[in-house]
Amino acid sequence: MKSFKEYIINEWKLTNDSDVDIPPEIEYYVYSYEELGKLVQERYEKSPKYLDLRDIDVSEITLLGRSGMNSKGLFQFLHDVETIDITGWDISNVKKTVNMFYGCKSLKQIKGLEKLDMSSVKDMSYMFDECANLENINISGWNTSKVVNMDSMFEDCTNLKEIKGIDKLNTKSLKIIRNMFSGCENLERIDLTSFSKAKPTNMIQMFCNCKNLKEIKGIENWNISEVNHMNYMFMNCDDSIIPSWYDKNEWDNTNWLN
């Protein structure tokens, strides 16, 4: 595996970015999700606004969040954190990022996010849910070819204005996009052309309360042949963004539990 310092130096050479800090060598090698969570909590208690985690080797980790009865994301409910730096993290073995940043209501910046290796991840549900201060999210380098679940991924990101790279996602395995952008009140335009490759089954309330959304590029070309539920998909949205294949009379008056 490429050393962390080598990674940073190569990045600096590639971008000629003199502002890139070369951190110390890896100091911590973690082998379980619990161990990593404990280390994150210790760092948070010492520096609640800025979490610098670049010196941690996470290459053995398979989870960055859990779902179900014991649901818990790595940074979940760290309410005071404003910046998280995970530059250089090797998460190529991670299968789930469920709830990873859930409830980080003060979070403004995630350094290194766009370069994370997501090639093994299958479940990204609730990943940024309730990150109310995030205005921009960069996922431009992500390989999402195995991702099945993006349920509530950006739900209640009330100040979110841009998701860089979402138009290039590999969505061939994607099935669940329920509530994905629900509550994104400040989102005005989004390019979801890449979602035409997906065959979703559940799109309930996907854009619910996106009251300022003016354009969803590419949505007319989505494949909805396998959709079972898309009730209230555009609740409290402007009718101008609703595609021709969505029948409000049918889907806004149907019990999705049946």
N, C-alpha and C positions, 0 to 999 in steps of 0.2 A: 504493500500500500504506500502511496506517495505520502511523504512526511508533510506535516502541516506547514512547516516553514517553507518547504519547497513549493507547496501549493501557493502560498501567499507571494513568494518571490516571483514565481512564474506569472501570476496574475499581474503583478506590478510591471514586469517586462512587457506583457501583452498590451496593457492599457497605458503604460507610462504614467501611472497615477502616483504622483509624489505624495498624495495624502493617505495612501494605504499604509497602515501601521503593520510592521512585522512583529508579531507577538512572540512571546517565549515559546519554547518547544512544548509539546504536549506534556501536561503534568498529571492528568488523571485519565485512567483507563477504566471505563465502566462496562459491566457485563450483564447488568439487569436493569429493567425499567425502574424498579424500586430504588436501586442504588443511584441512578441518574436523577430521579425525582428528589431524593434527599439532598443531593449536591446542589440542585437548582434552588431548593428551599433555603439552604444555608447561604448561598450567594444573595438571594433575594432579601434575606434578613439583614445582611450587611450593606447592601446597596439596592434598595427597593426600586429606584427609578431607572437604573441602567444595569442590565445584566450582560456582562461580558463572559461568554462561555466558550470562547475560541480555543482554550487550552484543554478541552475535554475530548477524548477520543470515544466516539459513540458507535464505531463501526460494527460492534457485536450486538447492538440493540435491534430488536425486531418490532418493538412497539413504541410509539410516542403518544399514545392515548388508548384508553379502553372504553368500550361501550357496555351496555347491559347494566345489571344491578350494581356492579362495582365500577361504573363509568368514572373516568378521571383522565383529564388531559395533562400533559407535562407542565404547562404553564397556566392551567385553568385557575381562574379567579385570583390571579396575582394582580389585584386591582390597581396598584400604584405604579407598576412598571411602564415606562414610556419608550424605552429602547431595549431590544433584545438582539445581541450579536451572536449569530451561530455560523459565521463565515467559516467555510472549510469543513463543516460537518459532513462525514460520510454516513449517509443513512440508506445506503443501497440495500440493506437487509430488512428495512422497515416495511411492515405489511399494513399498519394502521397509523393514521395521524388523527384519529377521532378526538374531538374536543381539545386539540393541542393548544390553541390560544383562547379557548372559550372564556368569555367573561373578563378578558384583559381590557377593561373599559378605558384605561388611560393610554393604552399602547398607540404610539404614533409611527414607529419605525421598526422593521425587522431586517437587520443586515444579514446578507447572505442567503436570503430566502429564495431568490430566483435561480440559484445554482444548486439547490438541493436535488439529489438523485432520487426521483420519485418512481423509478422504474419497477419497484416491487410492491408499491402501495396499491391496495384494493379498496380501502375505505377512508374517505376524507370527510365524513359527515361531521357537522358542527365545528369544523376546524377553526373558523374565525368568528363564530357566533358571538354576538354582543361585543365585538371590538368597535365600540362606538366612536372612537377617535381616529381610527385608521382612515385616511383619505385616499391613499394609493397603495395597491398591493401588486407586487411584481412577481409573476409566475412564468415569465417568458422562457425559462430554460427547463421547464418541467416536462418529463415524459409520463403521461397519464394513461398509457395504453392498457393498463390492467385495472384501472379504477372503475368500480361498479357503482359505488355509492357516494354521491355528493349532497346528500340530504342536509338542508339547512346550513350549508357550508359558509355562506356569507350573511346569514340571517341577522337582522338588526344591526348591521354595520351602517348606522344611520348617517354617518358623514362620508361614506365611501363614494368617490367620484370616478375612479378609474381602476380597472384590473388589467394591468399590462400583460399581454401574452395569452389572454383567454381565447382570442380568436384563432390561436394556433394549436390548441389542445388536441391530443389524440383521444377521441371519445368513443372508440369502437366497442369498448366493453361497458360503457356507461348505461345504467338502468334507472337509478333512483335520483331524481333531481327535485324532489319535493321541497318546498320552502327555500330553495337555494338562494334567492335574492330577496326574500320576504323582509320587508321593513327597511330596505335600502332607499331611504327617503330622498337622498341627494344625488342618486344615480340618474343621469339624464340620457346618456347614450351608451349602448354596449353592443359589441360585435360578437354574435354567437353563431357565426357562419360555420365554425368547426363542429357545432352540435348537430349538423345535418348528417353526420356519420353515425350518430348514436341511435339506439332503438329503445328509448325510455319506456318504462312501464308505469311510473308514478311521477306526476308533475303537479300534485295538489299544491295550491297557493304559491306557486313558484315565484311570481312577481307581486304577491299580495302587498298592498300599501307602498308600492313604488310610485308614489303619487306625482313625482316630477319626471318620470321616465318618458322620453319623447321618441326614442327609436331603439328597436331591437333588430339589428342588421342580421339578415339570413334566416329569420324565424319562419318565413313562408315556405322554406325548403326542408323543414324538419320532417323526419320519418316518424309518423305517429301510429304506425300500423300495429304496434304492440302495447300501446298505452291502455291501461285499465282504469286509471284515475287521473283526472286533471281538473278536478272541481275547484272553483273559485281561483283559478290560475291567475286571473287579472283583477282580483278584487281591489277596489279603490284605485284603479289605474285609469288613465285616459283611454277612451275607446279607440283612438287613432292607432294605438300600437297593437291592437288585437288582430291576429292573422285570420285569414279567411276560413281556415279549417277549424277554428274554435267557435262552437255554438254556445253562446251564453245561456240561452233558454234551457239547453239540456244540462250543461255542466254546472251551472250555478243554482240548480234546483234538484240536485241528486245527492242522496246520502252515500258518501264514499265508503261507509262501513259495510254496505251491502255488496 
